[in-house]
């Protein structure tokens, strides 16, 4: 049965997999800007984000598999991450 709940440490690998899918879509659409592989947040940073009550992250899980993730933090454009070309 599917449920929606706050993200926790057990969801780390599933959320990372979803973030990689997002990066792949960005790379496919704009390979001039986005690298094919990379990680925006370290594991520790993701765990800190999960624990932040001011910017909650929710996951949809089904049988312990993360199907979707949403973060309720304000969008902040960031152009200096390692997944962007020119920022090695």
PLY file of the C-alpha trace (Angstrom):
ply
format ascii 1.0
element vertex 88
property float x
property float y
property float z
element edge 87
property int vertex1
property int vertex2
end_header
0.00 0.00 0.00
1.30 3.46 -0.89
1.74 6.14 1.70
3.02 9.71 1.81
5.18 10.67 4.78
8.18 12.71 5.86
11.46 11.48 4.41
13.82 9.69 6.80
17.26 8.10 6.66
15.77 4.86 5.30
14.67 6.79 2.20
18.14 8.12 1.35
18.99 5.71 -1.48
15.54 6.01 -3.05
15.64 9.82 -3.01
19.16 9.78 -4.46
17.92 7.52 -7.28
15.09 9.97 -8.04
17.50 12.92 -8.03
19.69 11.04 -10.53
16.64 10.60 -12.78
16.01 14.35 -12.62
19.64 15.01 -13.51
19.38 12.61 -16.47
16.33 14.49 -17.78
18.16 17.80 -17.42
21.24 16.39 -19.17
19.15 14.98 -22.00
17.41 18.31 -22.52
20.47 20.55 -22.03
23.69 18.54 -22.35
25.51 21.83 -22.88
24.67 22.78 -19.27
24.20 19.54 -17.33
26.65 16.69 -16.92
25.43 13.13 -17.33
26.40 12.19 -13.77
26.82 14.03 -10.50
25.30 14.52 -7.09
23.95 17.86 -5.93
23.88 16.94 -2.24
26.10 14.65 -0.18
24.43 11.95 1.88
24.99 14.02 5.02
23.44 17.10 3.39
20.37 15.11 2.34
19.94 13.75 5.85
20.17 17.29 7.24
17.56 18.42 4.71
15.28 15.52 5.72
15.56 16.60 9.38
14.86 20.30 8.73
11.36 21.08 9.99
11.43 24.47 8.23
11.71 22.83 4.79
10.10 19.40 5.02
10.71 16.70 2.44
7.98 14.16 1.77
8.19 10.83 0.00
5.60 8.55 -1.49
6.54 4.95 -0.73
5.07 1.62 -1.69
6.39 -1.52 0.00
9.41 0.48 1.23
10.28 1.67 -2.30
10.44 5.45 -2.76
8.25 6.33 -5.76
8.25 10.12 -5.47
9.78 12.93 -3.46
8.82 16.53 -2.93
10.60 19.25 -1.01
8.68 22.23 0.28
11.61 24.62 0.35
11.73 27.80 -1.70
13.41 27.37 -5.05
16.81 28.99 -5.18
18.64 29.02 -8.50
22.11 27.58 -8.02
24.61 27.73 -10.82
27.72 26.46 -9.07
27.07 22.75 -8.56
29.27 19.94 -9.77
26.58 18.63 -12.11
26.89 21.76 -14.26
29.54 21.99 -16.97
32.25 24.46 -16.08
32.08 23.73 -12.35
34.46 20.84 -11.85
0 1
1 2
2 3
3 4
4 5
5 6
6 7
7 8
8 9
9 10
10 11
11 12
12 13
13 14
14 15
15 16
16 17
17 18
18 19
19 20
20 21
21 22
22 23
23 24
24 25
25 26
26 27
27 28
28 29
29 30
30 31
31 32
32 33
33 34
34 35
35 36
36 37
37 38
38 39
39 40
40 41
41 42
42 43
43 44
44 45
45 46
46 47
47 48
48 49
49 50
50 51
51 52
52 53
53 54
54 55
55 56
56 57
57 58
58 59
59 60
60 61
61 62
62 63
63 64
64 65
65 66
66 67
67 68
68 69
69 70
70 71
71 72
72 73
73 74
74 75
75 76
76 77
77 78
78 79
79 80
80 81
81 82
82 83
83 84
84 85
85 86
86 87
